[in-house]
Amino acid sequence: MSKIIYTYTDEAPMLATHSFLPIIQAFAGAAGVEVETRDISLAGRILAAFADLLPEGQGQADALAELGALAQQPEANIIKLPNISASVPQMKAVVAELQALGFALPDYVDDPTTDAEKDALARYGKAMGSAVNPVLREGNSDRRAPASVKNYARSHPHRMGAWTADSKTEVVTMGHDDFYSNEKSIVMPADDTVTIQLVSVEGTKVLTTVKVLADEVLDGTFMNVAALDAFIDEQKAAAKAAGVLFSVHLKATMMKVSDPIMFGHVVKRFLAPVFEAYGDQLAAAGLDPNNGLNAILEGLDKLPGGLGAEVKVAIDAAIAEGPALAMVDSDRGITNLHVPSDVIVDASMPAMIRQSGHMWGPDGAEADTIALIPDACYAGVYQATIADCKANGAFDPVTMGSVPNVGLMAQAAEEYGSHNKTFLIPADGTVQIVSGSGEVLMEHVVSAGDIWRACQAKDIPIRDWVKLAVNRARASATPAVFWLDANRAHDAVMIEKVQTYLADHDTTGLEISILEPAAAAKFSIDRIRQGLDTISVTGNVLRDYLTDLFPIMELGTSAKMLSIVPLIAGGGLFETGAGGSAPKHVQQLVKENHLRWDSLGEFLALASSFEHLAGATGNAGAQVLADTLDRATGTFLNENKSPSRKCGEIDNRGSHFYLATYWAQELAAQTVNTELAARFAPVAEALVANEAQIAAELLAVQGKPADIGGYYRPDAAKTDAVMRPSVTLNGIIDAV
């Protein structure tokens, strides 16, 4: 039997799986396609990491490792839903929940002293941040808006906030003493094992060793934190003088080592009087600014005597004295500095641009903001977009073109693969990368507290990336732009490789160019406003950023993008959009039993998965499933059956019912496979005949709290009951 692996992940997509997976398995099984699940949720990955230490029955198999191995095989067909890229506060929360459920996990200890605590922290560390994507992404990324989705967006345009030329919103970045300006890059001449070491007055300390391959690109760089602190102080004063909000935009999830440290510096400098007066006491109590203001506030009771109340007064005074802080939730008093994973640059910046360049202030009103993006590598993309909106107004979803993306990400490419090579420097000295023969390949003079990192980009993925860009440019007859900066060390090396590998392909009649990111953004935006498409060919980080930025302007969300990863070994990885795992959706479900998660990304990925399976295995029925699902998705969009945000209206479960109805109708009507047509004719008839009853059953449960038995590790039976509340629908699907 042909097989598809459907991943079980976290939060809203996990909840949606309990509703949609039974439909998938019923329909796919009719065509001889088996759909299995693998648990790569945050909780599941933690239990797998401690499987050898947990009592019998509590651990579980390492599904992520299994899928990582499968992704390197030609038969791979994996549908990957969004998962949590956990920050430290999230790690502590999931560990506490699992312990409360009876799992014998050790505590998460920030500063371990015993061997057991150090071992536990190392195991937890493997589940933190972007632990999933680098394992599964054994290919490069092809993301674009399907025609049906684009047409729907034009017919049903989402709201865009108006821009004015006098907006004070702007992006500010360092441009010196940062990762961009300090970067050095080389191409490895041969396979080797290099040593990364710190040479200081205390001697030479090996930080790590790294295996490298011939022709791969190896970078090293660092963030000077003294310059970072000065930059934060300068922008804090500038925001106050201009009367605008102060906000910082980082990626503390994917960049799980460097960005929480930078976030902590922002917290410390914004609350400078607090840390000058009480920094030692806060540190002694384990209250780390890298975990955000909320972690400090919640831990004040750990301070002796009445010191906690005293520190709280000092924090309130420092916030009142500074510029107004941008808010995550004004009503609940949650600021931009509360939790490092609450404000993620690739989501927060497009949302701000879509909303007239505004963020929410402490008074609950929208306002202009200074947006701090400390490192200059990619900040110019957002500033170019803002400058265009000031000059030309908001984008128009009815007329604007698209910016599909071809992204280099295979084999943990570039910054998103740097976690195990990123270090908080313990002492003044020189960080060196040394070859196996003892040659110093590059070095940086650093100070204690600086953040140093190395990145890799292997040659085979780079060649594949260039090939994919050429193929997409030809298939879509669309100009393609490589977003590479000749003044950045890494990009200069990449430009040489791109120019070399483009010569291996027939580019006759194609428009392929190389522009630095801000100029590429301006070029693409100019074309967008003319209704024209432009393929962005980018590295791993810009792949992530742009597949949120432009889709949010164009479609209202990045979750509606088709995201295909042609695996280098010949298999396929199909990602269900780029919309994250939507924790607020879970909160709404628990509060009022309404899930507004839109599964359109799952529909699109599933159709592509079936199509790939048909080509790889010769299963003609899988192609029928793909074609009929594609048409059903078009009907679903035209009939406007997407989930509503409001309780008492159609939600995720209702959207699955209508998708199943349209899919069954298409299967019954098609003439390619008469056996499938005969099998689904009564299914379609039953779904249509019982529409009113099913819709009523789905709506009847809304408006009351829902018990799923946990957040990170919900109870399967309780979640099934919540997500499959229609007895009538369940009976029809289970009988397929």
Secondary structure, 3 states (H helix, E strand, C coil): CEEEEEEECCHHHHHHHHHHHHHHHHHHHCCCEEEEEEECCHHHHHHHHCCCCCCCCCCCCCHHHHHHHHCCCCCCEEEECCCCCECHHHHHHHHHHHHHCCCCCCCCCCCCCCHHHHHHHHHHHHHCECCCHHHHCCECEEEECCHHHHHHHHHCCCCCCCCCCCCCCEEECCCCCCHHHHCEEEECCCCEEEEEEEEECCEEEEEEEEEECCCCEEEEEEECHHHHHHHHHHHHHHHHHHCCEEEECECCCCCCCHHHHHHHHHHHHHCHHHHHHHHHHHHHCCCCHHHCHHHHHHCHHHCCCCHHHHHHHHHHHHHHHCCCECEEECCCCEECCCCCCCCEHHHHHHHHHHCCCEEECCCCCEEEEEEECCCCCCHHHHHHHHHHHHHHCCCCCCCCCCCCEEECCCCCCHHHHCHHHEEECCCCEEEEEECCCCCEEEEEEECCCCEEEEEEECHHHHHHHHHHHHHHHHHHCCCEEEECCCCCHHHHHHHHHHHHHHCCCCCCCCCEEEECHHHHHHHHHHHHCCCCCCEEEECHHHHHHHHHHHHHHHCCCCCCCEEEEEECCCCEEEECCCCCCCHHHHHHHHHHCCCCCCCHHHHHHHHHHHHHHHHHHCCHHHHHHHHHHHHHHHHHHHCCCCCCCCCCCCCHHHHHHHHHHHHHHHHHHCCCCHHHHHHHHHHHHHHHHCHHHHHHHHHHCCCCCCCCCCCCCCCHHHHHHHHCCCHHHHHHHHCC
